[in-house]
Amino acid sequence: MTTYEQESNAPVVWTAIGLTAAAAIGIIFWLWWRSAHAGDLQALQDACKGGEQAACTELCSRVPPDVDACVKLGRDYSEGKNPDFIRAARYFDKACTAGSPEGCARIGRAQYNGKGVPRNVDAAAKSFETACGKGNQLGCAGLGHLLIFGRGGKGHDPKRGIQLAEGACKADEQRGCALLGLAYLNGLGVKRDAEKAREYFEASCKKGEERGCLGKAILLYQGQGGVERDAKKAFGIFEKACNGDLTDACAYVGMSYLTGVGAEQNTARGVRALEHACEDAPPAGCALLGELYSGGGSERPNPQKAISYFQRACDHGLPDGCAAVGRAMLVGAPGLPHDEKKGAKLVTDACESGSAHACTTLAMLEASGAGPIAHDPKKAVARAKDTCDQGFPPGCTLLGGMVMQGLDGKPDPDRATPLFKKGCEGGDGNGCGYLGAALIEGRGVSRDMDRGLEMLHTACEQMGSLQACSMRARALTLGAGGKGKVKEGVALAERLCQSGELSSCLLAGIAYIQGKGIKRDPKRGARFIVVACAAGFPSACELQKRLPPKVVEELQEEIKTAQTPAAAPPPVAAPPSLLGGAAPMQ
């Protein structure tokens, strides 16, 4: 038995010895080969670092791949003069799969921006998290961005997002510094501080971070952060960035063309630039397009188109867009269900996410009451004050309006006017408009007709405030600028009427019917009144009752065919908030 077992096991033993010997020989051969070819490998790596693409391709193709070579190939393809984002994404993905933190950070950026791969924010969040977890600060900056904006399925955690951005910035990752500039500029997770934003933007721009330079241009355009305003110079920077890799900068190009601030006014070019930004780098430009088609300067208001742009902005993480959609749901708008509960939630959630713009919208709704949002003037005033204290200029303007109306007690022009001034000095056109009106009427400030009219003109034509345009049209039409300015006021009222500002339709209509300061034209005047009534303006409908029925019928038929009240150029468009118009992307 023993002999049999020994004999029967012999082949097994010899086989084992043979395999061991073979393995040993294999190891010795591999060690010899590696030693013999070490010079070749080093030569390839040196060649790759020196820019020889063939060497990088060889290294990245090996098993396992040389991840540094893969990352270099990805960067070469994504940052070259003729970028190939699809190839770049493949190399970044390969590097990430092989364990490269930088590869994960860069494929995350590709996934976030839809460069070379379908846009997928959730996938980007996972890639950023993997990279950051391995100590890559580019990945940490990306994850911080998503946490600040509450995107990618990682929750809304501005505090942690700021911590990640600060860590990245301290580690000399300039995207983290640029992100901090954005946060301070818009009050995201930190108190709004334009001067601190400028410090971060300038520091990152000096080290070659394009988004830091874009941030500097935004401050230059607005005249914020202790920077003297130079819109023309800022436009040049926006245009260069738009034509380069920063598609979201196209939103500022569009805004410049629409308002005529920094560039010659050109509505068609402005719309094209905004569409380019919204299509390729949402939410940049989307909210402004929504405002534009809501009646803020498009050739013809298109509520359904407006809502679609606001929805796109919302879908891509912009709280301002969500607030606009929510408000439309509350009041009812074409293309949207009248859903007060959902609308209220969208506005409230957008405000709670930290958007001062959304909180200002919520305060306006609380001041009047809308569906589930109860009429609560005290709460509205407190919320408006909070946004103003955060450094959000439109919040100061809104608070001034509430104080002027007496929502917090007795109407108080003396307290309201400084708030309008604060909003105006912060770059809010509506604030400048209300301050101009206060100067004209002498409310809370010494009366100064000329200065007030000039301020309304600046706020309307250069700052894009439709409120200011409306107030200027009314002031001039009613003779505030003298008899020679009435015609200018009526012409402005016509432009505003075309954009959907119904009180201006009524103003133009009455002016033509009465013929004070302009040539009397009762039929033209009646047409404006019928247009305003058809659009649901009660005061116009009351006035329409006094018109001859036959004239009204004829005009109603004409309007159905023509669709617009008069041939007039569109008015300037209201600029977006800094965040809503072109929030710098990752």
C-alpha positions in Angstrom: 0.0 0.0 0.0 2.8 2.3 1.0 4.8 1.4 -2.1 1.8 1.9 -4.4 1.1 5.3 -2.8 4.7 6.4 -3.2 4.8 5.3 -6.8 1.5 6.9 -7.6 2.5 10.2 -6.1 5.8 10.4 -7.9 4.5 12.0 -11.0 2.7 14.6 -8.9 5.9 15.4 -7.1 8.0 15.6 -10.2 5.3 17.7 -11.9 5.3 20.1 -9.0 9.1 20.3 -9.1 8.9 20.9 -12.8 6.3 23.7 -12.4 8.4 25.3 -9.7 11.4 25.2 -11.8 9.6 26.6 -14.8 8.2 29.4 -12.6 11.7 30.2 -11.3 13.1 30.2 -14.8 10.2 32.5 -15.9 10.9 34.9 -13.0 14.6 34.9 -13.8 13.7 35.5 -17.5 11.3 38.4 -16.6 13.9 40.0 -14.3 16.5 39.7 -17.1 14.1 41.1 -19.7 13.1 43.9 -17.4 16.7 44.7 -16.7 17.6 44.5 -20.4 14.7 46.7 -21.4 14.6 49.1 -18.5 16.5 51.6 -20.6 13.9 51.3 -23.3 11.0 51.9 -20.8 12.8 55.0 -19.4 13.4 56.2 -22.9 9.7 55.9 -23.8 8.7 57.7 -20.6 11.2 60.5 -21.3 9.9 60.8 -24.9 6.3 60.9 -23.7 7.1 63.7 -21.2 8.9 65.5 -24.0 5.7 65.5 -26.1 6.2 62.5 -28.4 2.6 61.3 -28.8 3.6 57.9 -30.2 5.6 57.2 -27.0 2.6 58.1 -24.8 0.4 55.9 -26.9 2.7 52.9 -26.6 2.9 53.4 -22.8 -0.9 53.9 -22.4 -1.5 50.8 -24.5 0.5 48.5 -22.2 -1.0 46.1 -19.7 -1.2 47.6 -17.1 -1.3 51.0 -18.8 1.1 53.8 -17.8 -1.6 56.1 -16.3 0.6 59.2 -16.5 0.9 58.6 -20.2 -2.9 58.2 -20.6 -3.6 61.4 -18.7 -1.1 63.3 -20.8 -2.7 62.0 -24.0 -6.1 63.0 -22.7 -4.8 66.5 -21.9 -3.1 66.8 -25.3 -6.4 65.9 -27.1 -8.6 68.1 -24.9 -6.3 71.2 -24.8 -4.8 71.3 -28.3 -5.7 73.8 -31.0 -8.0 71.2 -32.6 -9.4 69.4 -29.6 -10.8 65.8 -29.9 -12.9 65.5 -26.7 -14.0 62.0 -27.5 -10.4 60.6 -27.6 -9.5 62.7 -24.6 -12.4 61.2 -22.6 -11.3 57.7 -23.5 -7.8 58.3 -22.2 -9.0 59.9 -19.0 -11.4 57.1 -18.4 -8.7 54.5 -19.0 -6.4 56.3 -16.6 -9.2 56.5 -14.0 -10.0 52.8 -14.3 -6.3 51.9 -13.8 -6.3 53.9 -10.6 -5.2 57.4 -11.5 -6.8 60.1 -9.3 -6.1 62.8 -11.9 -7.7 60.6 -14.6 -10.8 60.4 -12.5 -10.9 64.1 -11.9 -10.6 64.8 -15.6 -13.1 62.3 -16.7 -15.4 63.8 -14.1 -15.0 67.2 -15.8 -15.8 65.7 -19.1 -18.9 64.0 -17.7 -20.0 67.2 -16.1 -19.6 69.4 -19.2 -20.6 66.7 -21.7 -17.2 67.0 -23.5 -16.5 63.7 -25.3 -19.1 61.8 -23.3 -22.8 62.4 -22.7 -23.4 64.9 -19.9 -24.0 63.0 -16.7 -23.7 65.0 -13.5 -24.2 62.0 -11.2 -21.4 60.1 -12.9 -19.2 63.2 -12.6 -19.9 63.4 -8.9 -18.7 59.8 -8.5 -15.6 60.5 -10.5 -14.8 63.6 -8.5 -15.4 61.8 -5.2 -13.0 59.0 -6.2 -10.3 61.5 -7.3 -10.8 63.6 -4.1 -10.7 60.5 -1.9 -7.3 59.8 -3.3 -6.0 63.3 -2.6 -6.5 64.9 -6.0 -7.3 68.5 -5.5 -8.8 69.0 -9.0 -11.3 66.3 -8.0 -11.9 68.0 -4.7 -12.7 71.3 -6.4 -15.1 69.5 -8.7 -16.8 67.8 -5.8 -16.9 71.1 -3.9 -18.7 72.8 -6.9 -21.4 70.1 -6.9 -21.9 70.3 -3.1 -22.2 74.1 -3.2 -24.9 73.9 -6.0 -26.5 70.7 -4.6 -26.0 68.7 -7.8 -24.8 65.1 -8.7 -26.8 63.3 -6.0 -24.4 64.2 -3.3 -26.8 66.6 -1.5 -26.7 70.3 -1.0 -23.9 71.0 1.5 -22.3 74.4 0.8 -20.3 74.3 4.0 -18.4 71.2 3.0 -18.2 72.4 -0.6 -16.5 75.6 0.6 -14.1 73.5 2.8 -13.1 71.4 -0.3 -12.6 74.5 -2.4 -10.5 76.1 0.3 -8.4 72.9 0.6 -7.9 72.8 -3.1 -6.9 76.5 -3.3 -4.4 76.1 -0.4 -2.9 73.2 -2.3 -2.4 75.5 -5.3 -5.3 74.0 -7.4 -6.5 77.2 -9.0 -9.9 75.9 -9.9 -10.6 75.8 -6.2 -9.5 79.4 -5.9 -11.8 80.5 -8.8 -14.7 78.5 -7.2 -14.2 80.5 -3.9 -14.3 83.7 -5.9 -17.6 82.5 -7.4 -18.9 81.6 -4.0 -18.1 85.0 -2.5 -19.4 86.9 -5.5 -22.8 85.2 -5.2 -23.0 84.5 -1.5 -23.0 80.7 -1.9 -22.1 79.0 1.4 -20.4 82.2 2.6 -21.4 85.8 3.1 -21.5 87.8 -0.2 -18.2 89.8 -0.5 -17.3 91.2 -3.9 -13.9 92.4 -2.7 -12.9 88.9 -1.4 -14.2 87.5 -4.6 -11.9 89.8 -6.5 -8.9 88.6 -4.4 -9.5 85.0 -5.3 -10.2 85.8 -9.0 -7.1 87.9 -9.4 -4.9 85.3 -7.7 -6.1 82.4 -9.8 -6.0 84.5 -13.0 -2.4 85.4 -12.4 -1.6 81.7 -12.2 -3.3 81.0 -15.5 -6.7 79.9 -14.4 -9.1 81.1 -17.2 -12.1 81.1 -14.9 -10.4 83.4 -12.5 -9.9 85.8 -15.4 -13.5 85.4 -16.4 -14.5 86.3 -12.8 -12.3 89.4 -12.9 -14.1 90.4 -16.1 -17.5 90.0 -14.4 -16.4 92.4 -11.6 -15.1 94.8 -14.3 -18.4 94.7 -16.2 -20.4 95.4 -13.0 -18.0 97.8 -11.4 -17.9 95.7 -8.2 -15.3 94.6 -5.7 -13.5 97.9 -5.7 -13.0 97.7 -9.5 -13.8 100.7 -11.6 -16.4 99.8 -14.2 -15.1 99.2 -17.7 -17.8 97.3 -19.6 -16.0 97.6 -23.0 -12.8 96.0 -21.7 -14.8 93.3 -19.9 -16.7 92.5 -23.2 -13.4 91.9 -24.9 -12.5 89.3 -22.3 -15.9 87.7 -22.5 -15.7 87.5 -26.3 -12.2 85.9 -26.2 -13.3 83.4 -23.6 -16.5 82.6 -25.5 -14.5 81.9 -28.7 -12.1 79.8 -26.7 -12.9 77.0 -24.3 -15.3 78.8 -21.9 -18.6 78.5 -23.6 -20.5 79.8 -20.5 -18.8 83.2 -21.1 -21.0 83.5 -24.2 -23.8 84.3 -21.8 -22.1 87.6 -20.9 -21.4 88.2 -24.6 -25.1 87.9 -25.2 -26.0 90.1 -22.3 -23.6 92.8 -23.6 -25.2 92.8 -27.1 -28.7 92.8 -25.7 -28.2 95.7 -23.3 -25.7 97.6 -25.5 -23.4 97.8 -22.4 -19.8 97.1 -23.5 -20.8 96.4 -27.1 -23.0 98.0 -29.7 -26.6 96.8 -29.1 -27.5 93.9 -31.4 -30.4 91.8 -30.4 -29.9 89.0 -32.9 -26.2 88.5 -31.9 -27.2 88.6 -28.3 -29.8 85.9 -28.7 -27.4 83.7 -30.7 -24.7 84.0 -28.0 -27.2 83.2 -25.3 -28.5 80.2 -27.2 -24.9 78.9 -27.7 -24.2 79.2 -24.0 -27.5 77.6 -22.9 -27.1 74.7 -25.4 -23.4 73.9 -24.7 -22.9 75.0 -21.1 -26.2 75.1 -19.3 -27.4 76.7 -17.1 -25.3 79.6 -18.5 -27.6 81.9 -20.5 -30.7 79.8 -20.0 -32.3 82.0 -17.4 -31.6 85.2 -19.4 -33.3 83.6 -22.4 -36.2 82.9 -20.2 -36.4 86.5 -19.1 -36.0 87.6 -22.7 -38.9 85.6 -24.0 -41.0 86.5 -21.0 -41.2 90.0 -22.5 -37.8 91.4 -21.5 -36.6 92.3 -24.9 -37.4 89.6 -27.5 -38.9 90.6 -30.8 -42.1 88.9 -29.6 -42.8 87.5 -26.1 -43.2 83.8 -26.1 -44.3 82.5 -22.7 -43.9 78.8 -23.7 -40.4 79.4 -24.9 -39.6 81.4 -21.8 -40.7 78.5 -19.5 -38.7 76.0 -21.5 -35.5 78.0 -20.9 -36.2 78.5 -17.2 -36.9 74.8 -17.0 -33.6 74.0 -18.6 -31.8 76.3 -16.2 -33.6 74.6 -13.3 -32.8 71.1 -14.6 -29.1 72.0 -14.7 -29.0 73.1 -11.1 -29.7 76.9 -11.3 -32.0 77.8 -8.4 -33.0 81.0 -10.1 -34.5 79.0 -13.0 -36.4 76.8 -10.5 -37.8 79.9 -8.8 -39.0 81.3 -12.1 -40.7 78.0 -13.0 -42.3 77.8 -9.6 -43.6 81.3 -9.8 -45.1 80.6 -13.2 -46.8 77.5 -11.8 -48.3 79.6 -9.0 -49.7 82.3 -11.2 -50.4 80.1 -14.3 -48.4 80.2 -17.6 -48.8 78.7 -21.0 -47.0 75.3 -21.3 -47.1 74.7 -17.6 -49.7 73.1 -15.4 -51.3 75.4 -12.8 -49.8 73.6 -9.8 -49.7 75.9 -6.8 -48.3 73.3 -4.4 -45.4 72.3 -6.7 -44.8 75.9 -7.7 -44.6 77.0 -4.1 -42.2 74.1 -3.3 -39.9 75.0 -6.2 -39.6 78.6 -5.1 -39.2 77.7 -1.4 -36.6 75.0 -2.2 -34.7 77.4 -4.4 -34.5 80.0 -1.7 -33.5 77.4 0.9 -30.7 76.3 -1.4 -29.0 79.7 -0.8 -30.1 81.6 -3.9 -30.7 85.3 -2.9 -32.5 85.7 -6.2 -35.0 83.0 -5.4 -35.4 84.4 -1.8 -36.2 87.8 -3.4 -38.8 86.1 -5.5 -40.3 84.4 -2.5 -40.4 87.7 -0.6 -42.4 89.3 -3.4 -44.8 86.4 -3.3 -45.2 86.6 0.5 -45.9 90.3 0.1 -49.0 89.6 -2.0 -49.8 86.0 -1.2 -49.9 83.2 -3.8 -51.5 79.8 -3.4 -49.8 78.0 -0.4 -47.5 80.9 0.1 -49.5 82.9 2.6 -49.8 86.7 2.5 -47.4 87.7 5.2 -46.0 91.2 4.8 -43.9 91.0 8.0 -42.2 87.8 6.8 -41.7 89.3 3.3 -40.0 92.4 4.7 -37.7 90.3 6.9 -36.8 88.1 4.0 -36.1 91.1 1.7 -33.9 92.6 4.5 -32.0 89.4 4.8 -31.1 89.3 1.1 -30.1 93.0 1.2 -27.9 92.3 4.3 -26.3 89.5 2.3 -25.2 92.1 -0.2 -27.7 91.2 -2.9 -28.6 94.6 -4.6 -32.1 93.6 -6.0 -33.0 92.6 -2.4 -32.2 96.1 -1.2 -34.3 97.5 -4.0 -37.2 95.3 -3.1 -36.9 96.2 0.6 -37.0 99.9 -0.4 -40.2 99.3 -2.4 -41.8 97.6 0.6 -40.8 100.4 3.0 -42.1 103.0 0.5 -45.4 101.1 0.4 -45.5 100.8 4.2 -45.5 97.0 4.4 -43.6 97.2 7.7 -45.8 100.0 9.0 -46.2 103.5 7.7 -44.9 104.5 4.3 -41.5 106.0 4.8 -39.8 107.6 1.7 -36.9 108.8 3.9 -36.0 105.1 4.8 -36.8 103.8 1.3 -34.7 106.1 -0.8 -31.3 105.1 0.8 -32.3 101.4 0.1 -32.9 102.3 -3.6 -29.5 104.0 -3.6 -27.8 100.9 -2.1 -29.4 98.7 -4.7 -28.4 101.1 -7.5 -24.8 101.4 -6.3 -24.7 97.6 -6.2 -25.5 97.5 -9.9 -29.3 96.9 -9.8 -30.9 98.8 -12.6 -34.3 98.7 -10.9 -32.7 100.4 -7.8 -31.4 103.2 -10.0 -34.8 103.5 -11.7 -36.6 103.9 -8.4 -34.0 106.3 -7.1 -34.5 108.3 -10.3 -38.2 108.4 -9.8 -37.7 109.5 -6.2 -35.5 112.4 -7.4 -38.1 113.5 -9.9 -40.9 113.5 -7.3 -38.8 114.6 -4.3 -39.6 111.6 -2.2 -37.1 111.0 0.6 -34.6 113.2 -1.3 -34.3 116.8 -2.6 -36.2 117.1 -5.9 -33.9 117.1 -8.9 -35.8 116.6 -12.2 -32.9 116.6 -14.6 -30.8 114.2 -12.5 -33.8 111.9 -12.0 -34.5 111.7 -15.7 -30.9 111.1 -16.5 -30.8 108.3 -13.9 -33.9 106.7 -15.4 -32.3 106.9 -18.9 -29.1 105.2 -17.6 -31.0 102.5 -15.8 -33.2 101.9 -18.8 -30.8 102.0 -21.7 -27.5 101.0 -20.1 -28.6 98.8 -17.2 -31.5 97.1 -18.9 -34.2 97.9 -16.3 -37.7 97.6 -17.8 -39.0 99.2 -14.6 -36.8 102.2 -15.3 -37.9 102.3 -18.9 -41.5 102.2 -17.9 -41.0 105.0 -15.3 -39.1 107.1 -17.8 -41.8 106.7 -20.5 -44.5 107.8 -18.0 -42.5 110.7 -16.8 -41.7 112.1 -20.3 -45.2 111.4 -21.6 -46.7 113.3 -18.7 -44.4 116.3 -19.5 -41.7 115.9 -16.8 -39.0 116.6 -19.4 -40.9 119.5 -21.1 -43.1 119.5 -24.1 -40.3 118.6 -26.5 -39.7 115.3 -24.7 -43.3 114.0 -24.8 -42.8 112.4 -28.3 -39.7 110.5 -26.9 -41.7 109.3 -24.0 -44.5 108.0 -26.2 -42.1 106.2 -28.5 -40.5 104.5 -25.5 -44.0 103.5 -24.3 -44.7 101.9 -27.7 -41.5 99.8 -27.4 -42.4 98.7 -24.0 -45.9 97.8 -25.1 -44.5 95.6 -27.8 -42.5 93.7 -25.2 -45.6 93.0 -23.2 -45.4 95.8 -20.6 -49.2 96.4 -20.6 -49.3 99.6 -18.6 -47.2 101.2 -21.3 -49.8 100.2 -23.9 -52.3 102.2 -21.9 -50.0 105.1 -21.6 -49.3 105.3 -25.4 -53.0 104.8 -26.1 -54.1 107.7 -24.0 -51.3 109.9 -25.3 -52.4 109.4 -29.0 -56.1 109.9 -28.1 -55.4 113.1 -26.3 -52.7 114.4 -28.6 -50.8 116.3 -26.0 -47.2 116.9 -27.1 -47.7 114.6 -30.1 -49.9 114.5 -33.2 -53.4 113.3 -32.2 -54.2 109.9 -33.7 -57.3 108.4 -32.1 -57.3 105.2 -34.1 -53.7 104.4 -33.2 -54.4 105.2 -29.6 -57.4 103.0 -29.5 -55.3 100.1 -31.0 -52.9 100.2 -28.0 -55.8 100.2 -25.6 -57.5 97.2 -27.3 -54.1 95.3 -27.3 -53.7 95.9 -23.6 -57.3 94.8 -22.9 -56.9 91.7 -25.0 -53.9 90.8 -22.9 -55.9 91.0 -19.7 -55.1 94.5 -18.4 -58.2 95.6 -16.4 -57.7 99.4 -16.7 -57.4 99.1 -20.5 -60.6 97.1 -20.6 -62.4 99.9 -18.7 -61.1 102.5 -21.1 -62.0 100.2 -24.1 -65.7 100.4 -23.1 -65.6 104.1 -24.0 -64.4 103.5 -27.5 -66.8 103.1 -30.5 -67.8 99.3 -30.7 -67.2 99.2 -34.4 -63.6 100.6 -34.0 -63.0 98.0 -31.3 -64.2 95.1 -33.5 -62.0 96.3 -36.5 -58.9 96.6 -34.3 -59.5 93.2 -32.7 -59.5 91.7 -36.1 -56.4 93.5 -37.2 -54.6 92.5 -34.0 -55.4 88.8 -34.6 -53.6 89.1 -38.0 -50.7 91.4 -37.1 -50.0 89.9 -33.6 -48.1 93.1 -32.5 -49.3 96.6 -31.5 -46.9 98.5 -33.7 -43.7 98.3 -35.7 -41.0 99.3 -33.2 -37.6 98.0 -32.2 -37.5 95.8 -29.2 -36.4 97.4 -25.9 -33.3 96.5 -24.0 -33.2 93.3 -22.0 -32.8 93.0 -18.3 -29.4 91.5 -17.4 -29.3 88.4 -15.4 -28.0 88.0 -11.9 -24.3 87.1 -11.9 -25.2 83.5 -10.9 -28.2 83.2 -13.2 -26.6 84.5 -16.3 -23.3 82.7 -16.4 -22.2 80.8 -13.4 -18.7 79.6 -14.1 -18.8 75.9 -14.6 -16.3 73.2 -13.7 
